[in-house]
Amino acid sequence: MKVLDHPNMIKLIDTVETKSNIYIITEIVKDGDLFDYIITREFLEGKFPLLLFWLFPLILAVINDFIEYDASFIMKQLLISVYYLHSIGIIHRDIKPENILITLGSNSEVKELKIIDFGFAKLVNDTHKISETCGTPNYVGIILHFLSLVNQNST
């Protein structure tokens, strides 16, 4: 984490090591993770869609545009972040909504995001082949689960 210097990566400030624990001190990101943001948005916007549609069709259209803009902003920031990591030879291997912290703007839109949790991350080079499967099972692609089973049966 010390080598990371990008606005979308959590900044490591210091580490403190005791006999039994290691404490990691990072910058503060105050508005929670992307998973909670998505769940909250879905609940709030899914609760009254018919009411909004019948009473305020223009408001509904604005909300849908806002959601699309928000999603495109988040994806752009994530792709830029992953490109940065790969350009310095780091693969994260556990990018998921719970590992993305957000800061919200005044209209509850995502203003900034930070990738966290580099526990599965690996420093690689062009000649290094990664063969182990890792990550959070619910987020790992089905093809990786299949390949893992094939590898287990072939040994």
C-alpha positions as CSV (number, residue, x, y, z in Angstrom):
1,M,0.0,0.0,0.0
2,K,2.9,2.3,0.5
3,V,3.7,2.5,-3.2
4,L,0.1,3.5,-4.1
5,D,-0.2,7.2,-5.2
6,H,-3.6,7.6,-6.9
7,P,-6.7,9.6,-5.9
8,N,-8.9,6.5,-6.0
9,M,-6.7,4.4,-3.7
10,I,-6.9,4.6,0.1
11,K,-3.8,6.4,1.4
12,L,-1.8,4.6,4.0
13,I,-0.7,7.1,6.7
14,D,1.1,4.8,9.1
15,T,1.3,1.4,10.7
16,V,1.7,0.6,14.3
17,E,2.9,-2.9,15.4
18,T,2.5,-4.3,18.8
19,K,3.3,-7.8,20.1
20,S,-0.2,-9.1,19.1
21,N,-1.6,-6.7,16.5
22,I,-0.8,-4.6,13.5
23,Y,-2.8,-1.3,13.3
24,I,-3.1,0.3,9.9
25,I,-3.8,4.0,9.9
26,T,-5.4,5.4,6.7
27,E,-7.1,8.5,5.5
28,I,-10.8,9.0,6.5
29,V,-13.5,8.3,3.9
30,K,-16.7,9.3,5.6
31,D,-19.7,8.1,3.7
32,G,-19.4,4.3,3.8
33,D,-19.0,1.7,1.1
34,L,-20.5,1.3,-2.3
35,F,-22.5,-1.8,-1.4
36,D,-24.5,0.1,1.3
37,Y,-24.9,3.1,-1.1
38,I,-26.4,0.8,-3.8
39,I,-28.7,-1.0,-1.4
40,T,-29.9,2.3,0.1
41,R,-30.5,3.8,-3.3
42,E,-32.4,0.8,-4.5
43,F,-34.6,0.8,-1.4
44,L,-35.3,4.5,-1.5
45,E,-35.9,4.7,-5.3
46,G,-37.8,1.3,-5.4
47,K,-40.2,2.2,-2.6
48,F,-42.2,4.9,-4.4
49,P,-41.8,4.4,-8.1
50,L,-45.5,4.3,-9.0
51,L,-46.3,7.3,-6.9
52,L,-43.5,9.2,-8.6
53,F,-44.6,8.0,-12.0
54,W,-48.2,9.0,-11.6
55,L,-47.6,12.3,-9.8
56,F,-44.3,13.5,-11.1
57,P,-43.2,11.8,-14.4
58,L,-40.5,14.5,-15.0
59,I,-39.0,13.9,-11.6
60,L,-38.9,10.2,-12.3
61,A,-37.0,10.8,-15.6
62,V,-34.5,13.1,-13.8
63,I,-33.9,10.4,-11.1
64,N,-33.3,7.7,-13.8
65,D,-30.8,10.0,-15.6
66,F,-29.1,10.7,-12.2
67,I,-28.8,7.0,-11.5
68,E,-27.2,6.4,-15.0
69,Y,-24.8,9.3,-14.5
70,D,-23.9,8.0,-11.1
71,A,-23.2,4.5,-12.4
72,S,-21.1,5.8,-15.3
73,F,-19.1,8.0,-13.0
74,I,-18.4,5.1,-10.6
75,M,-17.4,2.7,-13.5
76,K,-15.1,5.3,-15.1
77,Q,-13.3,5.8,-11.7
78,L,-13.0,2.1,-11.2
79,L,-11.6,1.4,-14.6
80,I,-9.1,4.2,-14.2
81,S,-8.1,2.8,-10.8
82,V,-7.7,-0.7,-12.1
83,Y,-5.7,0.6,-15.0
84,Y,-3.4,2.4,-12.6
85,L,-2.9,-0.7,-10.4
86,H,-2.1,-2.9,-13.4
87,S,0.3,-0.3,-14.8
88,I,2.4,-0.6,-11.7
89,G,2.2,-4.4,-11.6
90,I,-0.5,-4.8,-8.9
91,I,-3.6,-7.0,-9.2
92,H,-6.2,-6.4,-6.5
93,R,-8.1,-9.8,-6.9
94,D,-11.0,-8.8,-4.6
95,I,-12.7,-5.7,-6.1
96,K,-16.3,-5.7,-4.9
97,P,-18.7,-3.0,-3.7
98,E,-17.7,-3.6,0.0
99,N,-14.1,-2.8,-0.9
100,I,-14.9,0.6,-2.4
101,L,-15.4,3.5,0.0
102,I,-17.2,6.6,-1.2
103,T,-17.6,10.2,-0.4
104,L,-20.9,11.8,-1.4
105,G,-21.6,15.2,-2.8
106,S,-24.3,17.7,-1.7
107,N,-27.0,15.9,-3.8
108,S,-26.1,12.4,-2.5
109,E,-24.2,11.6,-5.6
110,V,-20.9,9.8,-5.5
111,K,-18.2,12.4,-5.6
112,E,-15.1,10.3,-4.9
113,L,-14.3,6.6,-4.4
114,K,-11.4,4.8,-2.8
115,I,-10.4,1.2,-3.3
116,I,-9.5,-0.5,-0.1
117,D,-8.5,-4.0,1.2
118,F,-5.4,-5.1,-0.6
119,G,-5.2,-8.4,1.4
120,F,-5.4,-10.5,-1.8
121,A,-3.4,-8.1,-3.9
122,K,-0.3,-9.4,-5.6
123,L,2.7,-7.7,-7.3
124,V,3.3,-9.4,-10.6
125,N,5.4,-8.9,-13.8
126,D,4.8,-9.9,-17.4
127,T,6.5,-13.3,-16.9
128,H,4.6,-14.3,-13.7
129,K,1.6,-16.5,-14.2
130,I,-1.0,-16.6,-11.4
131,S,-2.7,-19.9,-11.0
132,E,-4.4,-19.8,-7.7
133,T,-8.1,-18.7,-7.3
134,C,-8.9,-16.2,-4.7
135,G,-11.4,-13.5,-3.9
136,T,-14.8,-13.4,-2.3
137,P,-16.8,-16.5,-3.6
138,N,-20.0,-14.6,-4.3
139,Y,-18.1,-12.1,-6.5
140,V,-15.8,-14.5,-8.3
141,G,-16.8,-15.3,-11.9
142,I,-18.4,-18.7,-12.5
143,I,-15.7,-19.6,-14.9
144,L,-13.2,-19.4,-12.1
145,H,-15.3,-21.7,-9.9
146,F,-15.5,-24.2,-12.9
147,L,-11.7,-24.0,-13.5
148,S,-11.0,-24.6,-9.8
149,L,-13.1,-27.7,-9.9
150,V,-11.4,-29.0,-13.1
151,N,-8.0,-28.3,-11.5
152,Q,-9.0,-30.2,-8.3
153,N,-10.2,-33.2,-10.3
154,S,-7.1,-33.4,-12.5
155,T,-4.7,-33.6,-9.6
